[in-house]
Amino acid sequence: QVQLVESGGGLVQPGGSLRLSCAVSGSFLSILTMGWYRQAPGKQRELVAVITTSDVTSYVDSVKGRFTISRDNAKNTEYLQMNSLKPEDTAVYYCNARSIRYSGRSADSWGQGTQVTVSS
């Protein structure tokens, strides 16, 4: 089993910042790609940012220049620094990690989700 525990969500005013964290634990050999998704009410879940084992990053256009994804491999933790937040960033944010299990197969795991609300 692989567990992902998120933290850092909350209520922030437009223009403010938040930093999300996601700690990965459990039985796995290594972590491959890590990412952050979000789901707003009435909308489908969308990929926000992803980071590879080589620290190559990719972002959805709507957050480019404002959000930064990073990872600390020693701590098996990923982060999402969110700056210049807008009301349209309001959503439940989920972290994702693809890991190699002891079986040799890779599998995706998800965090429980953390609410981010941007409102004055």
C-alpha positions as CSV (number, residue, x, y, z in Angstrom):
1,Q,0.0,0.0,0.0
2,V,1.1,3.5,-0.8
3,Q,-0.4,6.5,1.1
4,L,-0.4,10.2,0.2
5,V,-1.1,12.8,2.8
6,E,-1.8,16.3,1.7
7,S,-1.6,19.5,3.7
8,G,-1.6,23.3,3.2
9,G,-5.0,24.1,1.8
10,G,-7.3,26.8,3.1
11,L,-8.9,30.2,2.5
12,V,-6.9,33.0,0.9
13,Q,-7.7,36.3,-0.6
14,P,-7.2,37.0,-4.3
15,G,-3.6,37.7,-5.0
16,G,-2.4,35.7,-2.0
17,S,-0.3,32.6,-1.8
18,L,-0.5,29.0,-0.5
19,R,1.8,26.1,-0.4
20,L,0.5,22.6,-0.7
21,S,2.5,19.5,0.5
22,C,2.1,15.9,-0.2
23,A,4.0,13.2,1.7
24,V,4.2,9.7,0.2
25,S,4.7,6.7,2.4
26,G,4.2,2.9,2.3
27,S,5.6,0.0,0.3
28,F,7.3,1.0,-2.9
29,L,10.7,0.8,-4.6
30,S,10.8,4.3,-6.1
31,I,8.5,7.2,-7.1
32,L,8.3,8.2,-10.7
33,T,6.2,11.1,-11.9
34,M,4.4,13.2,-9.3
35,G,1.6,15.7,-10.0
36,W,-1.2,17.9,-8.7
37,Y,-4.8,17.8,-10.0
38,R,-7.8,19.9,-9.1
39,Q,-11.5,19.6,-9.3
40,A,-13.9,22.6,-9.1
41,P,-17.6,22.1,-8.3
42,G,-19.4,20.9,-11.4
43,K,-16.2,20.4,-13.4
44,Q,-14.0,17.5,-14.3
45,R,-10.7,16.9,-12.6
46,E,-7.9,18.5,-14.4
47,L,-4.1,18.2,-14.3
48,V,-2.5,21.3,-12.9
49,A,1.2,20.4,-12.8
50,V,3.5,17.4,-13.1
51,I,7.2,16.8,-12.3
52,T,9.3,13.9,-13.5
53,T,12.2,12.1,-11.8
54,S,14.5,14.5,-13.7
55,D,12.7,17.5,-12.3
56,V,11.2,18.4,-15.7
57,T,7.9,20.2,-15.1
58,S,4.8,20.9,-17.0
59,Y,1.8,23.1,-16.2
60,V,-1.7,23.8,-17.4
61,D,-1.8,27.1,-19.2
62,S,-4.0,28.8,-16.7
63,V,-1.4,28.5,-13.9
64,K,1.8,29.0,-15.8
65,G,4.0,31.7,-14.2
66,R,2.0,31.6,-10.9
67,F,2.3,28.0,-9.7
68,T,5.5,26.0,-9.1
69,I,5.7,22.3,-8.5
70,S,8.8,20.8,-6.8
71,R,9.8,17.6,-5.1
72,D,12.1,16.5,-2.3
73,N,13.1,12.9,-3.1
74,A,14.8,12.4,0.2
75,K,11.5,13.1,1.9
76,N,9.3,11.5,-0.7
77,T,7.3,14.7,-0.8
78,E,6.0,17.0,-3.5
79,Y,5.0,20.6,-3.2
80,L,2.8,23.1,-5.1
81,Q,3.6,26.7,-4.5
82,M,0.7,28.8,-5.6
83,N,1.1,32.6,-6.0
84,S,-1.2,35.3,-7.3
85,L,-4.2,33.1,-6.6
86,K,-7.4,33.9,-8.4
87,P,-11.0,33.0,-7.5
88,E,-11.0,30.5,-10.5
89,D,-8.3,28.6,-8.7
90,T,-10.8,27.5,-6.1
91,A,-11.1,23.7,-6.1
92,V,-10.2,20.6,-4.3
93,Y,-6.5,19.8,-5.0
94,Y,-5.3,16.2,-5.2
95,C,-1.8,15.0,-5.3
96,N,-0.8,12.0,-7.4
97,A,2.3,9.8,-7.4
98,R,3.2,7.0,-9.7
99,S,5.5,4.5,-8.0
100,I,7.3,1.2,-8.7
101,R,5.9,-1.5,-6.4
102,Y,7.9,-4.5,-5.1
103,S,6.0,-6.5,-7.7
104,G,7.9,-4.5,-10.3
105,R,4.8,-2.9,-11.6
106,S,4.0,0.8,-11.5
107,A,0.8,2.1,-10.1
108,D,-0.8,5.5,-9.3
109,S,-1.8,6.6,-5.9
110,W,-3.9,9.6,-4.8
111,G,-4.1,11.9,-1.8
112,Q,-7.4,12.6,-0.1
113,G,-7.7,16.1,-1.4
114,T,-7.4,19.5,0.2
115,Q,-9.7,22.4,-0.3
116,V,-8.3,25.7,-1.7
117,T,-10.7,28.6,-1.6
118,V,-9.8,32.0,-3.1
119,S,-12.2,34.6,-2.0
120,S,-12.4,38.1,-0.6
